[in-house]
Amino acid sequence: MVGLIDDWLIRLLVGIIGSGLAAFFAYRARSLSASGAWSAMVMGTGFITLGEPIWFGVLIAFFISSSFWSKWKKRSKAKEDAEAKYAKGSRRDAGQVWANGGVGLLLCAAHAIWPNEGWMFAYIGVMASVNADTWATEIGALSRTAPRAITSGKRVVPGTSGGVTPLGSAAALGGAVFIGAVAALLQVLTQQAGGVAAGYGGEAAATAFIVAAAAAGLVGAFADSLLGATAQAMFRCQVCGSETERVAHCGTATRHIRGFAALNNDRVNLLSSLFAGLLGFAIGALF
């Protein structure tokens, strides 16, 4: 019992220091706002304290890859035009941090209390979904092909909620598979190092994790687009007349024109990731 407490305290200390440093550098790099940095430190500490390396490793893979694409071609005019319609920019705040990783932390805690492989598959589905959505948003904004509404197939202007492009869809699949590949690699390395064996290893882990990530992540990304097109709150700027996710635009309050007022982008991300997590859990049961 004393040994378990000591191990928990060591993990907690490592989590606070490691996550604190990572959050600080992310804040300095303008990838996180102040609230986002504090949230990331708390979340990272939780993952390190409660989970094995695969849990925290997948979270880091999501953050690094999504931040990379956010910074890549940051000065692109097409990306700037699209981002003007988004509720938030590429610098993540507390709401975005918890919307993307909060469910994963709950799954990590559940696994620590009631160990079960299903929690891991659900986690992979959740993280594959948020990563797929981020890659699709960041890379899809650079598409030279005009997006089409997921509900009608009609062309819409870049940045419109529910708009999809071939480039963005391919990026979503790539982001989902990336999470599955990272999870599989970390699982194999953990087992080879003598860590906790979760019942999967080698090619079996790669197949199970990648299939779950690809399917759940892609479905989650399209669910996000569908919710964005049908239920997410949208507003119209009373100065320039453009449609936007923001409650203020051009320095003045916008007018609500459709969707549920309480359903903002962060909550859409949360709902779609929950759906992807359930799908990932179901896929894991098949393996």
N, C-alpha and C positions, 0 to 999 in steps of 0.2 A: 504493500500500500504506500509506504514511504517512497519507494522507487517510482511509482506512478505519479505521485505528487511532484517529485523532483523533475521528472521528465516533462510534466505539464508546465511547470514553472520555467524550465529552460526554453521550451517551445514558445511560451508567452513572451519571454524576454527577447528571443531571436525575432519573433514576429513584430514586436514593437520597434526594435532597432531597424530590422531589414525593411519593413513596410514604411517606416517613417522616412528612411533615406530615399527609398524609391519614390514616395509621394513628394518629397522635397524637390528632387531632381525633375520630376514630371511637372511640378508647379513652376520651377525655373524655366523649363522648356516650353511653358505655356500650353501644355497638353491638359492640365487640370487647373481649375479655379481654386481659390482658397478652400471653399466648402468641399470641392471635389477631392482635394488633397487630404483633408482631414478624414473624409469618408473612406478614401482608398486606404489610408493607414489603418483605420478600424477594421475594414473588411479584410485586408491582407493579414492582419494579426489574427483574425478569427480563423482564416483558412489555414495558416501555419500551425496554430494551436490545436485545432480540431482534426485536421486532415493530414494525409500522407502527401509526399511531394507532387503526385499527379494532380491533386486538387488545386494547389497554389500555382503549379506550373502551367496548367491550362489557362488559368486566369491571367497570368503574366503574358502568355502567348497571345491571348485576345487583346490585351491592352497595348502591347508593343506593336503588333501587326496593324491594329486599327489606327493607332497614333501615327504609324509610318505612312499609311495611305492618306491620313488627314493632312500631313505635312507635304506629301509628294505633290508636286505641281500646285502648291498652295496658291500661287499667283495666277492660276488659270482664270481667264475671264469667264468661261462657261461655268466654272465651279463657283465663282463669286456671285454670278447671277442666280444660280440655283440656291445657294446658301442664304441669299436675301429673303427667300420664302420660308426657310426652315425656322422652327421655333428657337433653336439655339445654334451657336457656332460650333467649331471643332474643339473648343476648350471645354471639357466636361465639368459640370458642376455636380453637387451632391445628388440631385435628382437623377441625373444620367448614370452616375456611378451605381446607385442602389437599384435603379431600374434594370441595369445590365448584369449586376452581380449579386443582388440581394437574394434572389431565389436560389442561386448557386450556393450561397453561404448557408441558407436554411437546409439545403440538401446535404451539405457537408456536415452540419450539426446532426442531422438525422442519422447519417451513416456512422457518426461517432457514437451515438447512443444505441442505435439498432443496426449493426453492420449488415448490409445487404448489397449485392451487386447491382440491384435495380436502381439504387440511388445514384450510382456512378453513371449509368446509362442515361438517367434523367438529366443529370448534370451536363453530360456531353451534349444532349439535345438542346438544353437551354443555352449553353455557351456557343454552340454551333449556330443557333438561331441569331443571337445578338451579333456574332461575328459576321455571319452572312449578310445581315441587314446593314451593318456598318460598311463592309466592303462594297456592297451594292450601291449604297448612298454615295460613298466617296469616289469610287471608280466610275460608277454609272453617270455621275455628274459631268464626266469628261467625254461622254458619248457624242459622236458626231451625228448620230441618228436621233431624231426627235422621239421622246418617250410616248408611249401609248397608255391610255387609261386601262387598268387591269379589269375594270368592269365592262367597258364598252369597246375597247380596242381603238378608240378614236385618238388621234394625235393631241397631245397636251404640251404646254410649255414646260421646259426643264424646271425641276423643283416642285412640281405639282404633286401633292400627296396621292399615292396610288398609281403614279406613272412608272412604267417599267420599260427597259430597253434590253436588247440582246446582250450588250456589254455588261449592264448591271446584273442581269440574270446569271451570266457566266461568272461574274465576280462573286455573286452570292454563293454559287456552288463551290467555287474555289475557297472562299472563306470558311464554309462549312467543312469541307474535306480537310482543310488545314488544321482545324481543331481536332478532328478525329485522328489525324496522323500524329499530332503532338501527344494526344492522350495515349495512343498505342505505343509510341516510342517511350514515353515516361513509364508506362506500365512494365514494359519489357526491361528497361534499365533498373527499375525498382526491384523486380524479381531477381535479376541477375546479381544485384548488390546484396541480396539476402533480406529484402524488405518484406512487407506484408504481401502474401500471395492472395490474389483476389479470384483465383480460379481460371484466369485466362493468361496466356503467355504466348510470346512469339507470334506466329502467323494468325493464330486464333484471335489474339487481342487486336491485331491490326485489322482483320476482317470485321470483327464485331463492332469495334469502335468507329471505324471509318464508315461502315454502312449506316450505323445509327446516326452519326454526325451528318453525313451527306443527305440522308432522307429527312431527318428531323429539322436540320438547319435550313434546307431549301424550302420545306413546307412552312416553317416558321417565318422565313423572310417574305414569302408570298402572302401569308396570313397577315403580316404587318402591313403590306401594301394594300390588301383588301380592306382592312380596318381603317387605314389611312384614307381610302377613297370613299368609304361609306359611313363611318361612325366618328372619326376623329373631328374635333372642333376645328373649323376653319373660319377665317376672318377676312374682311376686306378693308384695305387701307382707304381712309376717307380723304387722303391727300393725292396719292398717285393712282388709286383705284385697283391696285394689284391684289390678288388673292394670296393670303399668307397664313402660316400657322401661328404667327405672333399676335399677342394681344395689343402690341403697340408697334407702329411702323411710321416712318417719316416723322418721328417725334410726336406723334399723337395717337390716341387710343383708336383701335380698329373696331369694326362692327361685325358681330357674330352673324354668319350667314348660313351655316349648316353644321351638322354633326352635334354630338353631345358636348356641351360646354365644359364639362368636367373631364372629358377624355382627351388629354393632351398627348403629345408625342411620347413622353416618358411612359405613360400608362399604356399606350398602344404597344410599345416595346415590351413592357412587362407582360401583357396579356398574350402576345404572340409567343414570347419565350416560354410561358407556362404551357401553352398548347404544344410547343415543340418538346418540352420536357416530358409531357405525358406520352408523346409519340416515341421519344427515345426510350422511355421506360418499357413501353410495349414491345419495341424492337429488341431490347435486351432480353425480354422474356422468351423471345423466339430462339435466342442463342443458348 
